[in-house]
């Protein structure tokens, strides 16, 4: 093998390591028939802008064939979610929690450092309960519609599967929105499909 080829292979391996194994997804436990999934968040989880049956947790339940409990509270900020979370975990005893929170903090222009800390504490609480976590990034409205960088940093810190694009994509497409900040039924369908794909990918580790 020529030295230039060896050098190229080494550089590719270093790049893979720098990007967490070439875009590898942190693993979660494989789902089984009795797996309980808790979708925890605000109006994006509740399904505001569509019927309850069209919310992403309901659609996801159909895709997975598992129970997905909708624990979304419209208007809730992350500090309130952090307080509510332990009771929800105790009541439902989930094996997997899909965490989608922070949007109302951004709408109210709250301190993002505190929002990030609240999300970290939520993940610690969920992990302490023995459940896996999947994190969904929520965009802030500005020149570019995308989640703040702290979502990705938290996902890397805790090594949890992270979906960074779907909510931003939905809220960038008028055909998929019911209003300025909520998807419609088609949007929630796509949101569920994106979460489904992430779950299946994370199951393979």
N, C-alpha and C positions, 0 to 999 in steps of 0.2 A: 504494500500500500504506500502511495506516495506521501511524503511529509505534508504536502498541501491538503491532501484529503484528510489526514489525521487531524490537522489543525482545524479544518472545517467541522469535523465531527465533535471535537472538543468544544468549539464555540457554540454549536447547536445544543450540546448537553448543558452548557453553562446558562444558555438562554432559557432552556426548559426549567432548570432549577430556580432561576430568577423569577419565573412566572408560575411558581407553584406546580411544577410538573406538567408544563405544556397545557395549561387550562384544565387541569384536573379538578374534579369537584369533590369536596369533602364528603365522606360517607355518612349515611344514616342507616339505621337498622332496616332490614327488608320488611316491607309491609306483609301482614298476614290477615286472615279473615277477621280476626278480633282486634286489629289495630284501631285505636281511637285517635282521630286527628282533630286538633282544636285550631280553628282559624281565628286569630286574635288580632283585633285592630279597631279601626274607627269606621267611618261611613263607607270606605272602599271595601271593607270586609262585610259590613252589613248589607251592602247592595243598593245603596241610595241611587235612584235613577232607573231602577228596574224593579221587578217583583222579587219577593223573597226567593222564589223558585229559580229565578234567573241570576241570583248572586253568584259570585265565583265559588264560594264554598259548596253551594248546592250542585253546580255544574261539575265541580271537581269530584264530589262524592259519586256522581254517576260515572265519571271517567274511571275512577279508581275501583269502584265497587266496595268502598269503605265508608264508614260513618265519618262525616266531616261536620263538626259542630260549629255553627256560626256564632262567634262571640264578638261581633262588631258593634260598637256603640257610636252612632253619629255624633260628631262634634267633640269627641273626647280628645284631650291633649295627652301627651306621653306621660306626664306626671300622674294624671288620673288613671291611665292604663296601668302604670306600675303599681298603684295602690289596689286596683281591681284584680290584677293577675293572680295573686295567691289563692283567692277564693275560687276563681275559675278553674285553676289547676286542681284544687281540692275537690271541687264538685264533679269535674268531668274525668279526672285521672287519665289525661291523654298520653299517648306514646310519642306523638309528634305534634309540635306546635308550629304553625305558619304565622310568623310575626310581620305585620304590616302596619307601621305606626310612624307618626311624626308629621303628617301632612297638616294637621291643625296647628301645630306649633309654628310651622312656616307661615301659614295664613295670618297668624296673630303676631308674627315677627318676634317670636320668643328667642331666647338665647340658645343658639345651636349647640353650644358646649353642654348645656344642661340636657337638651334633647338627646344628644349622643350618650351622655351618662345614664339617662333613663333607659335607653335601649340596652346598654351594657348590663344594667342591673336586671332588666327583664330576662335577658339571656341567661344570666347567672341564676336567677330564680327558677327558670324552666329547667336548666341543667341540674340544679339542686333537687328538683322534683323527679329526676331520672328520665326526662323526655328529650328527644332530639329536637333541633330547631332548624327552620328554614327562614331566611330573612328576605323580605321584599323591599327594594329601595323605592322611596317616594320622592318625586321631584319637588323642588322649590320653583316657584314661578319667577322668571327673570329673563335675561337675554337668551339664555339657553335653558331649555326645559330638561333638567336631569337631576338625579339625586345628589345631595351634597357628598363630598368625598368621604365623610366619616362613615357612611354605610359600608363602603368597601373595606375601610380600615377595620371596622368592627367585625365584619365577616372573616377577614383574614386573622384578626386577633383571636377569635374564638373558633376558627376553623369550622364555620357553618356554611352550608350551601347558600348561595346568594343569587337572586334574580334582580339585575340592576336596570333592565331596559323596559320591561313590559308596561309598567304604569306610565312611564314617560311616553312611550310609543302611542298608547291609547289616548292620552290627553293631548297628543299632537295631531290627532286625526278627528275632524269634526264628525265624520260618519260613525265614529265609535263612542261619541260622547252624548250624554243626556243634558249636560250643562257644562260650565267652564271647568269644573273640578271633579266630575263624576262620569264614569263610563255609562253606556246604555247596555242593553242586553247582549248585543253583539260584542261590545267591549269586554264585558264580564266573561263571556264565552272564551275570548282570546286570552284573557288573564288566567282563567282556569286551565286552559291548554298549556300555557307557559309554565305554570306551577306543576302541572302533571309531568311535563317533560323533565323539569328539574328534579322532581322526586324520583322518577325512574332512573335518571342519570346518577343521582346520589346513592340510590340503592346499590348500584354496581360498584360504587366507590372508586 
